[in-house]
Amino acid sequence: MQLTTANAAPYLVARRLMHPDVIVDGDLMAIDTSRRNRNIKLRKRNGTGLFLKQVQSTDPADLAAIQREATCYRLPLERPVLAPLARIMPRYRHYDAVTRILTMDLIPDGESLYLHMRTARVMEPSQACSATRACPSSRSASATASASVRR
């Protein structure tokens, strides 16, 4: 399945990640923000929604990368030592290994760090401080995270 703005909402409904009423009510806008990967934002009028990412490549390194990314988003929900990271990450919803689609919450008015740095060329100190405070600081947290990824 190739992810598109037309099939993203039905895909989510079929997996019970979105209620069909959202589509019927007309309170949903699908936006294609694809670059290297297929990226679809499904945004409600209030700014909330879901973000879907599908790797386009069949290169084994790219397939492994999307699986690692899905694991990265999932671990703060499963490992208490990593829970502080959830404050600075989009909430993980689902990863479909067959279609290679990662689904997470849409960050209202969010922007990719890559695009931000490309245009602004600077990270505000408050952004860096927020990221630093959310990161586990002890070596034991790093060891636990490494062990969790290997499982």
HELIX and SHEET records of a PDB file:
HELIX    1   1 ALA A    8  ALA A   14  1                                   7    
HELIX    2   2 PRO A   20  VAL A   24  1                                   5    
HELIX    3   3 PRO A   60  GLU A   78  1                                  19    
HELIX    4   4 PRO A   80  ILE A   88  5                                   9    
HELIX    5   5 LEU A  113  ALA A  120  1                                   8    
HELIX    6   6 PRO A  125  ALA A  134  1                                  10    
HELIX    7   7 ARG A  139  ARG A  150  1                                  12    
SHEET    1   A 5 MET A  29  ASP A  32  0                                        
SHEET    2   A 5 ARG A  38  ARG A  43 -1                                        
SHEET    3   A 5 GLY A  49  GLN A  54 -1                                        
SHEET    4   A 5 ILE A 101  ASP A 105 -1                                        
SHEET    5   A 5 TYR A  92  ASP A  96 -1                                        
END                                                                             
